[in-house]
Amino acid sequence: MGLSHAKWRVLDKCHKARNLAEYEGHLDVNSQLLRELVSISKEIQALVKALAPIK
C-alpha cells in the first residue's frame, strides 16, 4: 500500500489498544492517536478506491 513504517506503527498501536479494551477491559482514549488513526484510515480508503477493479 505504500504506507510509511510510522503509519504502520500507529495502526499497530491502535490494534493493541483495541485488544486491551476488548479482552482486558482497559480503555484509555488518546485523542492524538485517534486523530492519527482517522487520518490514516482516510488515506487507506483513498488508496483502496484507487485500485483497479477485481476481474
trRosetta pair geometry for C-beta under 8 A, 3 or more apart (Angstrom, degrees):
i j d omega theta_ij theta_ji phi_ij phi_ji
1 44 6.8 -2 -171 -123 147 83
1 47 5.6 72 -159 146 97 157
2 47 7.4 -171 46 -126 105 140
3 7 4.4 -105 178 80 109 132
3 8 5.8 129 109 -51 119 84
3 40 7.3 58 -138 -154 132 106
3 43 7.5 114 -103 116 102 129
3 44 7.5 -11 -68 -82 131 91
4 7 4.9 99 58 5 78 99
4 8 7.3 -142 99 -2 44 86
5 8 5.6 -56 -151 38 37 112
5 9 6.4 41 150 -24 68 103
6 9 5.6 -52 -151 32 33 114
6 10 6.7 36 149 -21 64 100
7 10 5.5 -46 -152 30 38 113
7 11 6.6 38 150 -16 65 102
7 40 5.1 155 -159 -121 106 126
7 43 7.7 -69 -148 73 150 148
8 11 5.6 -52 -150 37 36 112
8 12 6.2 39 150 -21 66 105
9 12 5.5 -52 -146 37 33 113
9 13 6.3 36 153 -22 65 104
10 13 5.7 -53 -148 35 30 112
10 14 6.4 30 153 -18 64 105
10 33 7.0 179 -155 -148 91 78
10 36 5.0 -111 -156 135 144 128
10 37 6.6 -160 152 -76 109 64
10 40 6.0 162 91 -28 133 155
11 14 5.7 -55 -149 37 32 111
11 15 6.3 35 152 -21 65 106
11 37 7.4 120 -98 -120 57 81
11 40 6.4 -131 -63 125 95 152
12 15 5.6 -53 -148 34 32 114
12 16 6.4 32 153 -18 65 104
13 16 5.8 -54 -150 36 31 111
13 17 6.4 33 151 -20 64 106
13 33 6.6 -109 113 -143 123 128
14 17 5.6 -53 -147 36 33 112
14 18 6.4 37 152 -22 65 104
14 33 6.5 168 -82 164 87 110
14 37 5.0 105 -92 -98 152 127
15 18 5.7 -51 -149 34 31 113
15 19 6.5 33 152 -19 63 104
16 19 5.6 -52 -150 35 33 113
16 20 6.6 36 151 -20 64 102
17 20 5.7 -50 -150 33 34 113
17 21 6.5 31 152 -16 64 105
17 28 7.1 -105 -147 61 108 83
17 30 7.6 -106 -117 13 158 109
17 33 7.3 104 -19 133 162 152
18 21 5.7 -56 -150 38 32 110
18 22 6.0 25 155 -15 68 112
19 22 5.7 -58 -138 42 29 108
19 23 5.6 -9 177 12 69 116
19 24 7.9 45 135 6 66 97
20 23 7.0 -68 -123 52 16 85
20 24 5.2 -44 -161 47 58 115
20 26 4.5 -54 160 69 104 106
20 27 7.6 165 108 -77 93 40
20 28 7.8 -17 104 18 138 94
21 24 7.6 -29 -60 57 7 72
21 25 7.1 25 -160 -137 40 15
21 26 6.3 -101 -84 76 46 49
21 27 4.4 62 -119 -89 104 81
29 34 6.6 11 -171 -45 89 132
30 33 3.9 52 91 17 115 116
30 34 6.5 169 86 -17 58 84
31 34 5.5 -53 -145 36 33 115
31 35 6.4 37 155 -22 65 102
32 35 5.8 -50 -151 32 32 112
32 36 6.6 30 151 -16 64 105
33 36 5.7 -55 -150 38 33 112
33 37 6.3 38 150 -23 66 105
34 37 5.5 -51 -147 34 32 114
34 38 6.5 33 155 -19 64 103
35 38 5.9 -54 -150 35 31 110
35 39 6.4 30 153 -18 64 108
36 39 5.7 -57 -148 38 32 113
36 40 6.2 27 157 -15 67 108
37 40 6.0 -58 -143 41 28 106
37 41 6.0 32 156 -23 64 109
38 41 5.6 -55 -145 36 28 114
38 42 6.5 29 156 -19 62 104
39 42 5.9 -55 -153 33 29 109
39 43 6.6 30 150 -18 63 106
40 43 5.4 -53 -151 36 36 115
40 44 6.3 37 151 -19 68 103
41 44 5.7 -52 -147 37 32 111
41 45 6.3 38 151 -23 64 104
42 45 5.5 -50 -147 33 33 116
42 46 6.6 33 153 -18 64 102
43 46 5.9 -55 -153 35 31 110
43 47 6.5 31 150 -18 64 106
44 47 5.5 -54 -148 37 35 113
44 48 6.3 34 154 -19 67 104
45 48 5.8 -55 -148 36 30 109
45 49 6.4 30 154 -19 64 107
46 49 5.7 -54 -146 37 31 112
46 50 6.4 29 155 -19 63 110
47 50 5.8 -61 -151 37 29 111
47 51 7.3 48 148 -42 60 91
48 51 5.7 -33 -162 -1 40 117
